[in-house]
Amino acid sequence: MTLKLSAGGGPELPWRKSTYSDSSNSSECVEIAPTPTTIHIRDSKNPGGARLAMAPAAWTAFVGFAARS
């Protein structure tokens, strides 16, 4: 899996919060913004901070791994 910091990805990306986020504190979760070639990932508590970007296949592998853990 290759991860890189996402330089772009401003407000024009379709950010979505995780459905597994803590409903009692909706600001504490991961957000993703999928595009055809990249999955952008950020911390919802710091939307202007560092972001990760990975290929869709890497994201699929990560989600599969996380679901088994």
Backbone as a chain_set.jsonl record, in Angstrom:
{"seq": "MTLKLSAGGGPELPWRKSTYSDSSNSSECVEIAPTPTTIHIRDSKNPGGARLAMAPAAWTAFVGFAARS", "coords": {"N": [[0.854, -1.167, 0.0], [0.553, 2.192, -0.81], [0.903, 5.309, 0.581], [0.282, 8.789, 0.491], [0.755, 12.265, 1.18], [-1.956, 14.35, 0.669], [-2.002, 16.971, -1.419], [-3.88, 18.609, -2.61], [-7.457, 18.83, -2.724], [-9.532, 20.451, -1.629], [-12.475, 22.21, -0.526], [-14.07, 21.431, -2.651], [-14.161, 18.713, -2.927], [-16.124, 15.737, -2.416], [-16.71, 15.249, 0.605], [-17.308, 12.726, 3.048], [-18.562, 11.512, 6.118], [-17.599, 8.812, 8.276], [-19.77, 6.063, 8.737], [-19.475, 4.688, 11.025], [-18.73, 6.399, 12.98], [-18.613, 7.999, 16.192], [-21.667, 8.625, 17.445], [-22.342, 10.245, 19.591], [-20.48, 12.207, 19.638], [-20.056, 13.842, 17.07], [-17.958, 15.112, 15.805], [-15.677, 13.64, 15.947], [-14.287, 11.742, 13.889], [-13.385, 9.925, 10.918], [-13.124, 11.212, 7.651], [-13.884, 10.672, 4.23], [-13.161, 11.285, 0.781], [-14.046, 10.175, -2.098], [-12.683, 9.824, -5.365], [-12.469, 9.121, -8.888], [-9.813, 8.141, -9.251], [-8.489, 8.327, -6.817], [-8.64, 7.98, -3.265], [-9.338, 10.208, -0.843], [-8.438, 11.068, 2.46], [-9.215, 12.349, 5.651], [-9.009, 13.872, 8.933], [-11.845, 14.622, 10.687], [-11.881, 16.476, 12.747], [-9.949, 18.247, 12.085], [-10.182, 19.579, 9.403], [-8.688, 21.167, 7.641], [-6.165, 20.257, 7.907], [-3.49, 17.826, 7.623], [-3.772, 15.388, 5.035], [-4.462, 12.15, 3.735], [-3.889, 10.271, 0.756], [-4.867, 7.699, -1.396], [-4.792, 4.918, -3.687], [-7.828, 3.551, -5.053], [-7.865, 0.683, -4.893], [-6.045, 0.165, -2.836], [-7.399, 1.36, -0.704], [-9.661, -0.282, -0.563], [-8.428, -2.687, 0.209], [-7.439, -1.895, 2.723], [-9.844, -1.312, 4.147], [-11.002, -3.849, 4.144], [-9.101, -5.22, 5.73], [-9.339, -3.754, 8.136], [-11.956, -4.382, 8.831], [-11.74, -7.017, 9.549], [-10.259, -6.906, 11.835]], "CA": [[0.0, 0.0, 0.0], [1.299, 3.434, -0.873], [0.181, 6.46, 1.103], [0.952, 10.064, 0.252], [0.007, 13.416, 1.655], [-2.764, 14.944, -0.391], [-1.77, 18.414, -1.484], [-5.127, 19.274, -2.99], [-8.6, 18.29, -2.022], [-10.213, 21.471, -0.861], [-13.896, 22.03, -0.273], [-14.783, 20.91, -3.809], [-14.267, 17.26, -2.835], [-17.355, 15.281, -1.745], [-16.331, 14.622, 1.87], [-18.345, 11.971, 3.761], [-18.131, 10.985, 7.418], [-17.768, 7.388, 8.484], [-21.015, 5.657, 9.401], [-19.093, 4.095, 12.296], [-18.269, 7.431, 13.897], [-19.309, 8.075, 17.477], [-22.818, 9.518, 17.282], [-22.423, 11.186, 20.708], [-19.545, 13.297, 19.362], [-19.953, 13.7, 15.618], [-16.747, 15.735, 15.268], [-14.564, 12.713, 16.072], [-14.36, 10.642, 12.945], [-12.631, 10.006, 9.678], [-13.913, 11.557, 6.476], [-13.257, 10.313, 2.965], [-13.671, 11.915, -0.434], [-13.623, 9.323, -3.202], [-12.671, 10.279, -6.747], [-12.208, 7.919, -9.702], [-8.442, 7.635, -9.166], [-7.894, 8.528, -5.495], [-9.474, 8.118, -2.072], [-8.754, 11.207, 0.055], [-8.82, 10.762, 3.839], [-8.832, 13.406, 6.587], [-9.57, 13.865, 10.282], [-12.927, 15.612, 10.694], [-11.594, 17.524, 13.732], [-8.972, 19.164, 11.506], [-10.393, 19.439, 7.958], [-7.662, 21.87, 6.89], [-4.863, 19.671, 8.229], [-2.905, 16.813, 6.747], [-4.687, 14.412, 4.432], [-3.859, 11.03, 3.032], [-4.509, 9.917, -0.517], [-4.446, 6.366, -1.825], [-5.528, 4.341, -4.808], [-9.023, 2.832, -4.604], [-7.559, -0.709, -4.535], [-5.419, 0.19, -1.514], [-8.468, 1.663, 0.252], [-10.457, -1.512, -0.435], [-7.641, -3.624, 1.006], [-7.412, -1.381, 4.093], [-11.161, -1.502, 4.756], [-11.133, -5.28, 4.396], [-8.257, -5.533, 6.859], [-9.924, -3.156, 9.337], [-13.186, -5.112, 9.165], [-11.349, -8.295, 10.18], [-9.538, -6.638, 13.108]], "C": [[0.902, 1.231, 0.0], [0.417, 4.564, -0.383], [0.966, 7.709, 0.756], [0.114, 11.171, 0.845], [-0.732, 14.013, 0.473], [-2.596, 16.449, -0.371], [-3.049, 19.173, -1.786], [-6.28, 18.79, -2.145], [-9.277, 19.287, -1.126], [-11.688, 21.184, -0.729], [-14.669, 21.467, -1.462], [-14.915, 19.386, -3.786], [-15.528, 16.869, -2.063], [-17.052, 14.536, -0.443], [-17.538, 13.95, 2.525], [-17.762, 11.445, 5.06], [-18.401, 9.495, 7.486], [-19.102, 7.105, 9.171], [-20.735, 5.01, 10.752], [-18.596, 5.125, 13.3], [-19.145, 7.449, 15.144], [-20.452, 9.079, 17.366], [-22.951, 10.522, 18.43], [-21.469, 12.366, 20.522], [-19.211, 13.244, 17.874], [-18.713, 14.357, 15.019], [-15.546, 14.801, 15.32], [-14.724, 11.541, 15.124], [-13.463, 10.905, 11.747], [-13.602, 10.382, 8.567], [-13.148, 11.107, 5.236], [-13.924, 11.088, 1.843], [-13.188, 11.072, -1.606], [-13.687, 10.053, -4.546], [-12.354, 9.044, -7.592], [-10.804, 7.324, -9.529], [-7.838, 7.672, -7.771], [-8.972, 8.554, -4.416], [-8.728, 9.076, -1.143], [-9.303, 10.956, 1.455], [-8.345, 11.905, 4.727], [-9.511, 13.187, 7.936], [-10.635, 14.961, 10.332], [-12.698, 16.729, 11.708], [-10.651, 18.585, 13.18], [-9.071, 19.108, 9.973], [-9.362, 20.173, 7.103], [-6.275, 21.291, 7.094], [-4.406, 18.655, 7.196], [-3.971, 15.836, 6.261], [-3.868, 13.301, 3.806], [-4.59, 10.842, 1.717], [-3.989, 8.555, -0.919], [-5.3, 5.905, -2.992], [-6.753, 3.6, -4.275], [-8.755, 1.381, -4.199], [-6.909, -0.788, -3.161], [-6.454, 0.469, -0.43], [-9.322, 0.417, 0.497], [-9.725, -2.532, 0.428], [-7.604, -3.186, 2.473], [-8.748, -1.631, 4.796], [-11.394, -2.981, 5.055], [-10.326, -5.734, 5.606], [-8.878, -5.005, 8.157], [-11.184, -3.891, 9.776], [-12.873, -6.436, 9.867], [-10.709, -8.09, 11.55], [-10.467, -6.403, 14.251]], "O": [[1.891, 1.289, 0.729], [-0.693, 4.753, -0.88], [2.197, 7.681, 0.732], [-1.1, 11.031, 0.994], [-0.164, 14.157, -0.609], [-3.0, 17.118, 0.58], [-3.265, 20.266, -1.264], [-6.103, 18.39, -0.994], [-9.567, 18.985, 0.031], [-12.108, 20.029, -0.812], [-15.82, 21.063, -1.3], [-15.702, 18.826, -4.55], [-15.952, 17.589, -1.159], [-17.133, 13.308, -0.405], [-18.635, 14.508, 2.562], [-16.619, 10.99, 5.104], [-19.314, 8.982, 6.838], [-19.508, 7.831, 10.079], [-21.656, 4.804, 11.541], [-18.091, 4.759, 14.361], [-20.278, 6.969, 15.133], [-20.206, 10.275, 17.208], [-23.606, 11.551, 18.265], [-21.626, 13.402, 21.168], [-18.199, 12.666, 17.477], [-18.443, 14.176, 13.832], [-14.49, 15.139, 14.786], [-15.229, 10.483, 15.5], [-12.871, 11.974, 11.605], [-14.748, 9.934, 8.545], [-11.919, 11.156, 5.2], [-15.083, 11.491, 1.938], [-12.056, 11.23, -2.062], [-14.628, 10.799, -4.819], [-11.999, 8.007, -7.032], [-10.636, 6.11, -9.653], [-6.769, 7.101, -7.556], [-10.066, 9.078, -4.622], [-7.614, 8.783, -0.708], [-10.488, 10.666, 1.621], [-7.219, 12.381, 4.586], [-10.463, 12.415, 8.053], [-10.336, 16.12, 10.042], [-13.253, 17.818, 11.558], [-10.556, 19.685, 13.724], [-8.142, 18.64, 9.315], [-9.183, 19.822, 5.936], [-5.307, 21.784, 6.513], [-4.875, 18.635, 6.058], [-4.923, 15.509, 6.969], [-2.723, 13.502, 3.401], [-5.758, 11.207, 1.58], [-2.794, 8.285, -0.796], [-6.382, 6.435, -3.246], [-6.72, 3.075, -3.162], [-9.364, 0.894, -3.246], [-7.19, -1.712, -2.398], [-6.394, -0.121, 0.648], [-9.662, 0.106, 1.638], [-10.334, -3.171, 1.286], [-7.726, -4.022, 3.369], [-8.768, -2.115, 5.928], [-11.928, -3.322, 6.11], [-10.802, -6.534, 6.412], [-8.936, -5.721, 9.156], [-11.447, -4.007, 10.973], [-13.661, -6.912, 10.685], [-10.635, -9.031, 12.34], [-10.019, -6.168, 15.373]]}, "num_chains": 1, "name": "protein.A"}
